Amino acid sequence: MDSAADLALATVRTVADLRRIVARWRQGGKTVALVPTMGALHEGHLSLMQLARQHCDRVVATIFVNPQQFAPHEDFGAYPRQEARDAALLAGEGVDLLYAPLVTEMYPEGFSTTVSVAGVSEGLCGTFRPQMFPGVATVVTKLLLQAGPDAAIFGEKDYQQLQVIRRLVRDLDIPVRIIGGPTVREADGLAMSSRNAYLTPAERAVANRLYAILCRVADAAQAGTPPAAEALATARESLLAAGFRSVDYIELRDAETLAPLDRLDRP
């Protein structure tokens, strides 16, 4: 069994230290993958670390609860922070370095730049959390420029976020490959998420219906009967009947542009 010392993970908190280590790896001819997270890690995050290892020689994980993507009424203060536990999990996956900067390192006094991505950030989650995507785009741009990785890994669970990141990398000519990792689910189909811890037992009992109903509407869209609009309306009704208090959206979208579709004629 590995001792605690064996599993200790090197951790840096400044851009200068991060760049110094990455530069040393590059001098040795190593490729580098970056896996940004907000911590509170679960098996979904760990699958991204495994994917990163498949693509690059060295893996840098980040833990940073980004204040810029939380609206004042959201859960920035309550978001789970458990760095010691997370670091042990990352070490167990063979991650080479943890970058866990303070807010003052990421956003020093006088910081005044925001990265906004039009198009793919609009609608869907962008309607209900308008602060999130500019905050995500800004912090991800900074992380990519700070680490200069060959590849960066993000989960497909947050699909609109993944498309926002792909677009900003393309538009800003940032030399990095963005790789999406498949959603990891609980045995009953619920997508793993750090925020699942907020669910009450009653909410958790019905939460898995989301995936079942999404699969049903996807099958209906694939078959083309009933029409997509009817299938989506039925899905919304099914979610409410299953015990969801409200449904922000359930839509059929183009996989790359996120443009609305009325029938499934492309990915």
Secondary structure, DSSP 8 states (H G I E B T S, - for coil): ---TTTT---EE-SHHHHHHHHHHHHHTT--EEEEEE-S---HHHHHHHHHHHHH-SEEEEEE---GGGS-TTSSTTTS---HHHHHHHHHHTT--EEE---HHHHS-TT-------TTTTSSTHHHH-TTHHHHHHHHHHHHHHHH--SEEEEETTSHHHHHHHHHHHHHTT---EEEEE---B-TTS-B--GGGGG--HHHHHHHTHHHHHHHHHHHHHHHT-S-HHHHHHHHHHHHHHHT-S--S----B-TTT--B-SS----
